[in-house]
Every structure is written in C-alpha cells, then in structure tokens.
Amino acid sequence: MREEFNRAEALANDGRKGTVGFALTILQRRLASSPEAIYQSLKRPRERLQRRLQEEEARSNE
C-alpha cells in the first residue's frame, strides 16, 4: 500500500492524484476491516476486466 501511495503522490495531474489517493484509502480501510471486505473490493473490478477482455476477444474473432 505504501508503494502505491507514493506512486499516487508522484502523479503530475492533481485531479487524478486525489482520485487515486482516495481509492487507495478506501482499500486500506477495507483491508483493516476484514479479509472478506478487501476480497470483495478487488473481486468486482477483476470481474469487469475479465468481461471486457472476453468482449474484445470475441470482436477480434469476428
């Protein structure tokens, strides 16, 4: 987490820096809350990325 916070601090775009920092703070709180909470927080975006990848692969096969 510390490494990612440092990376967010280094972003030149202040708007994005705040967004990334906020997202990392939420993940850090969920991690402290319970393993299930952090698992659910990371599971949903992964599922969305997998669906997107499948859609892209289907398009390229057409």
Summary of the structure (lengths in Angstrom):
residues: 62
radius of gyration: 15.4
end to end distance: 40.8
largest distance: 45.3
contacts: 131
relative contact order: 0.09
helix: 89%
strand: 0%
